[in-house]
């Protein structure tokens, strides 16, 4: 496939956590819609036990005739984050219009003895990195009067209701991860409010159900039911809506399937083509 002529022609995007799963799907869909994309992950090569790699993501995205390039960075490391958006802008020959903060650290452990090192790593990747990259991208977005920042969140940010508490597996082991996503939601809301009127849209999106990515499958193993997951295409379609939304849609915590239903949007394939069904 080549010669993309979609709704994002001429825009430049950065997508983090792009070696597999939702991030890789977002890269492909943005490229299919005509955007030039820098895909970011820790390494170019395949993970030691998960399928997919940054190299493969770039190959998938490059089929559409736009510029899709790889940039390796460990978002847990402040030095790697520093200047990342500037490097991406140099690679794409212009300022970044779209930033999708998809990378996440998800380490599940009981709350009573959750190691400090892992807590710090979770918040570095899930909270500090998205804000650092947004701060780097904002000057050009504000100057141009347009920009789209999409932070990928999670329903684990929601509070458990009780007592008594219903704790389906993995129970409270997701609480630190959920706390980091709650912080991300609040930062998104604050940044959206602060920038309202500047043309920069800042939103989070989370799946209504889980998305069965390679990483999710490794975590849950065989202990899941297919009906608790939504399709990759549905989640990515929701992200795409926020990558091209009006200035009035900002500072919001959105849910993928709700967003599609409220706007009467049917999810397309990752190549941007209409499908009879994507679930």
Secondary structure, DSSP 8 states (H G I E B T S, - for coil): -----STTTT-EEEEES-SSHHHHHHHHHHHHTT-EEEEEES-SS--SSSS--HHHHHHHHHTTSS-EEEEE--TTSHHHHTTHHHHHHHHTTS---EEEE---------GGG--HHHHHHHHIIIIIHHHHHHHHHHHHHHHHT-EEEEEE--GGGS---TTTT---TTGGGGHHHHHHHHHHHHHHHHHHHHHTTTTEEEEEEE-SSEE--HHHHHHHTT---GGGEE-HHHHHHHHHHHTS--TTS-SEEEEHHHHHHHTT-----TTS---S---
